[in-house]
Amino acid sequence: MSTTAATMSYARSTGQPRRLALDPWVIGAVAALLLIGLVMVASASIGIAEKETGQAFYYFRRQVIYVLAGLVAALVGVAVPTRLWDKYSIYLLIGAFAMLVLVLIPGIGASVNGARRWVRLGIMNFQVSEAARAMLLTYIASYAVRRADEMRADFRGFMKPIGVLVAAAALLLWEPDFGAATVLMATGFAVLFLAGVRLKHLLVPVVLAASAMGALAISSPYRLRRLIAFLNPWDDPFDSGFQLVQSLIAIGRGEWFGVGLGSSVQKLFYLPESHTDFVFAVLAEEFGFVGVAVVIGLFALLVGRALKISRGAAAAGLAFQSYLAATIGIWLGLQAFVNIGVNMGLLPTKGLTLPLLSYGGSSMLITLGWLGVLLRINHETQANARPAGNAREARRA
């Protein structure tokens, strides 16, 4: 028994490499969503790509490149020890705010449709809010560990991370990017709640944030009209309700089994952003309820595995890794929920992509990179739990 314990202690102290313990359910769900996404981007973009570039598979080929780049980002996420994200979280925070400020500067940030959210990087426009959100939430997870006692006991200690979230949300709203700000705030609050913040402390900033966003919405008649158009898009089907009306028509045409791959009518210049924000509607039209159920099931599986990995990390004594895994799962589930809700008319129209399915390099890079970190957390959890399990077995023997 002592020999076995000594051997395990020696292996840990000398840093002998262990075989990667990757979660097959996460890998399988991600692979399935990526394949579905590539097929749907090819199908949804074929008409607009032919019209704009003369190449029917222009967007599909670019999406393949984005997926390959995202897989490289995932490999980096798997390779980098998560303790480094914790150790250098303050630099992630500084970098996130630097990016959010720089994108607002004319000449650096690119303006598209009145919004300044992108930085031009060669073959792609990089949406800085995607990277900044991941960096900020990583800092929040680290803060929840380092200042756990202060945050749980003292309202002022709890308001420090809230101040970070509010400042970042204000910069996002300045772009403007209402959807990204909402997802950032909701995910941040959820992680702080999981970290043990008292509910009565949490309710104050939640109410204030909701009130501020409500006031911002009603301060502009145009913005308010856009936000409430989802309640009855048929009131103005050719202006504020146009996008949602076309999305609902697409979803309704799909019925149980869809009209068949490539047979969507709505993608033929009726449904705007059919290969980006509204790719889910095209999926519903071509594959029906069955296709929708499969995609929602895959997202549910990913979120469930992320939360399971989070619980495992907590049991292994890896607090930061536990919070970070929960952050990844909550963010992924929330963004998918918002995008699908927008497509189905359950939520106001917002410019949020459907992770792993929608066309776009920024979203693909950050999503796959974060999922690589999730796989790394699973590996570290298994590596920490395995020696303890072996020791118990040795004692029983």
PyMOL commands that set and color helices and strands:
alter all, ss='L'
color gray80, all
select helices_A, chain A and resi 2-14+24-53+58-79+82-87+89-102+128-146+148-153+155-174+178-194+199-218+221-231+233-235+242-254+279-315+319-343+361-396
alter helices_A, ss='H'
color red, helices_A
select strands_A, chain A and resi 109-112+115-121+124-127
alter strands_A, ss='S'
color yellow, strands_A
deselect
rebuild
show_as cartoon
